[in-house]
Amino acid sequence: MKRLRLSQMVTFFLVMLVMPGLVQGDEANETTPQTTEPPNILLIVADDLGYADLGSFGSSIATPHLDALAEAGIRFSQFHTAVKCAPTRAMLLSGNNSHVAGMASQGVRGIMGQPYPGYEAALSDRIVPFPALMQAAGYHTYMVGKWHLGYEPDQGPGAAGFERSFVMLNGAGNHWDAVGFHEGGSSYRADGVAAEWPAGRYSTDLYTGRLIEFIDSNKDSQRPFFAFAAYTSPHWPLQVPEHELDRYAGRYGQGYDQLREENFKNIKAAGIIPASSELPPRNPAITPWGELNADQQRREARKMELYAAMVSNLDYHVGRLLDYLKANGLYENTLVVFMSDNGAAAEDFYNSEEYPAFRNYLREHYDNHYENMGHANSWVSYGPQWAEAGSAPFSRHKTYTRQGGVTAPMIIAGPGVSGAGSISSSYLTVMDLAPTFMELAAADYPEREGIEPMRGRSMTAFLDGKSETVHDDDYVTVHAHRGRMLLRQGHWKLTSLEPPFDESKLELFNLAVDPGETNNLRETEPEKFQELLERWRSERRALGIVLPQDL
């Protein structure tokens, strides 16, 4: 076996003890020689980044480092996530459905106050997080940023197989301190131990620095690494360092309606969507830009300026990571995956009537006057009006099972990736990343009672050009969250728009010709509708998706 530090040996043998039948560690690798050196893997997740917010996807926001990554790899135009942050992260780490993985409903534990399988609000014991399997296969495993998958000590990154970590446990937080958006503020842990936020550090800068430190500490170990940069940017609050506050001053005076149209045209021109695509009708619930008064328009434009500055700041720090890898001879053997965790975010707790406790706390601790917007003591969100511009060419945004809520940008580049600069419209899900990483690491998933098999599929053959697709037309994806659902099979999609869940309100769309979900085919394609409805009924029971009529 390769030489390990004492802490790594303890973790390794604990994994082997409590998870029999995983992989056989380095000894198995010694008896089964690999034909190629296993790659390092860098997974970068942006928080609430919109589909139309990268330069390589047609945006006017400056993202040169991510654009260069796209030119070196593949951009994916049909990559699908969950509707919110925590379910996506559970699916990502498990390769499984969010209900199987324990995150059926973000922020809600159990049903009607009682524990219930799938509703643990943390990773369940029915899955094995892939970082634990990669660690057992000989990988160093590191994580920084947003965890959002449980608050108890046995629910943190260490329990999921990360040997080093610095994380925020909450779903959101101030980018400069631990004041947060609720009583008690934000909670941080360093390698499983409660930690303080370093005074004066900006989130994206701090997380990047910590991850570089982790990788650098073992760069000469002759062992590959899996590094997970779970950035909290550009998630609200919209805050940036002082020198970047006015980077996009004056850029968005045209308003969110025109930006949505511009994004749509630019995405089409970039080849991300077919030339025949049409922009869906605007959401009538959003006040037209022309109906705002001058002060309202000025304030709204400032929100988007700050958001754009956050995206460019994120790009800069991604560049820092990539530059470190290049300077240390690690880049050529590192697979880099960049993705967003869901559609653009529309929540605005500072002004929300739905969450009065959050609103009252925020108004007590933060100042959102125009001159203060973007500073550490402001808590600004850009709302559904800008989120729908960021979701072009789809309808709706984060929290919805419409394409605008579950289709996110993804870029993959590095060893084993052919077709540099290409764009793929193949259907992929966030569940496909875990089996891909495990295949690259020569790690095996346990086959034993009580552990559910992964529902994702490895992308390795597709990435290197040996396969034309990852999923055939029979592959089914199901997602449900708080009264909204979708079932996707091939280009057909069965879905609901608003809760509460009601089968009589389900809609049927053919995404091949209608990616904006404007033409409900429920009445004109009754056989297909009934087929998918029956499949939904069987799949949701198998997954443990609980509906009101089940109680």
Secondary structure by P-SEA (a helix, b strand, c coil): cccccaaaaaaaaaaaaacccccccaaaaaaccccccbbbbbbbbbcccccccccccccccccaaaaaaaaabbbbcccccccccaaaaaaaaccccccccccccccccccccccccccccccccccccaaaaaaaaccbbbbccccccccccccccccccccccccccccccccccccccccccbbbbcccccccccccccaaaaaaaaaaaaaaacccccbbbbbbbccccccccccccccccccccccccccaaaaaaaaaaaaaaacccccccccccccccccccccccaaaaaaaaaaaaaaaaaaaaaaaaaaaaaaaaaaacccccbbbbbbbcccccccccccccccaaaaaaaaacccccccccccccbbbbbccaaaaaaacccccccccccccccbbbbbbbccccccccccccccccaaaaaaaaaaaacbbbbbcccccccccccccccccccccccccccbbbbbbccccbbbbcccccccccccccccccbbbbccccccccccccccccaaaaaaaaaaaaaaaaaacccccccc
